[in-house]
Amino acid sequence: QVQLVESGGGLVQPGGSLRLSCAASGSIFSTYVMGWYRQAPGKQRELVADITRGGTITYADSVKGRFTISRDNAKNTVYLQMNSLKPEDTAVYFCNAGRQTGLWGQGAQVTVSS
């Protein structure tokens, strides 16, 4: 069964914005650190951002000042607001629960291109 459901990917021009959403079950959302990872072709999957139950946030250096992670506990949903997008942000973005030993979404393609 699908436990993490992602939405909001797509094609955007450089400098544009997208918002990704990830809906989780209540039991998952209330237990685990939630986050976003990304993987470009031929590259290792890497952390983009994560957020603890208490709201402590970690960002990759490459996205600081451009991306914002947030969570809505009432909706069991985590968001990634992506602004000032660059071509190097192009990747499949994966929702994650419980860091790398935890659960993964199916991935949302984000393509930044003119």
N, C-alpha and C positions, 0 to 999 in steps of 0.2 A: 504494500500500500504506500501511496505517496504521502510523506509526512511534512515535507517542505515544498511549498508551491510558489514559484517565482513568476513575476510579471514585470513588464515595463521596458524590456530591451528594445533595440531597434537601431536604425541608421540615423545618424545626426552629423551635421557639419561641424568642423573645428570651431571651437568657441561656444558651441551650443550646450544644452543641458538635457539630462534625462533623469528620471527617478525610478529606481528599482524598488519593488516591494517583494516581501517574502512572508507568506502566511504559514504559521506553524500550529500544531495542536497545542492546546493549553498546557498539557503535561510537559511537553518539550520546552515550550517557551518559558515556563515558570522555573525550569530546572537549570538550563544551560546558558552559557555565554553564546550570544548570537553574533554572527558576523558575515562578512563578504570576502570571498577570495576570487581571484581571476587567473585565467590561463590563456596565454596567447599561443598560437601555433609554434610548436617546437620548443616551448619554454616551460619551466617549472611552474606549478600552481603556487601563487603567492598570496599572502594576506593583503587585503585592501584596508579593512577596518573591522573592528569588533567592539561590542558593547556588553558589559556585564549586567546582571540583574539590578545592580545598584546604580547603573548609569555611567560607570567608568569606561572611557573610550580610548582605543588605540588606533592610530592611523599609520599607514605606510608613509614614509617620507615623500614618496612621489605624488601623493594625493593631498597632502596637508594644505589647507587653505582653499582647496577646490571642492572636495567631497565632504559630505556630512552624513554620518550614520545616526539613526535615531530609532527608538522603539516605542510602540504604543501597546502598553500592557493590557489594556482593555480589549484590543482587537487582536492580540497575539500576533502582531506584525512588526517586522523590522524593515526599515527603509534605508536606501542609499541615494541621497541627492547628489548628483554629479553635475558640477558646473565647470565652465571653461574647459570643455573637453578637448583633448589633444589626440592626434592619430595614434600615439603610443598607448592610449587607453583602450584601444581596440582589443577585445578579448571576450572569452566566455566568462561570465560572472556567475559564481556559485554561491548560493546561500548556504550557511553552515550553522549547525548547532553543536556546541561542545568541542570546538576547535578540531584539529585534524584527525583525531581519533573518534569523532562523533558522527553526526548525520549530515548528509549533503542533499541539496536540491539538484534538479536536472540540468540547470544552467540556463542562462539568458545571454544571447549574443548581443554585444554592444559593438557597433562599428562606427568609427569616427572618420569620415572621409568627405571630401568635397566632390 
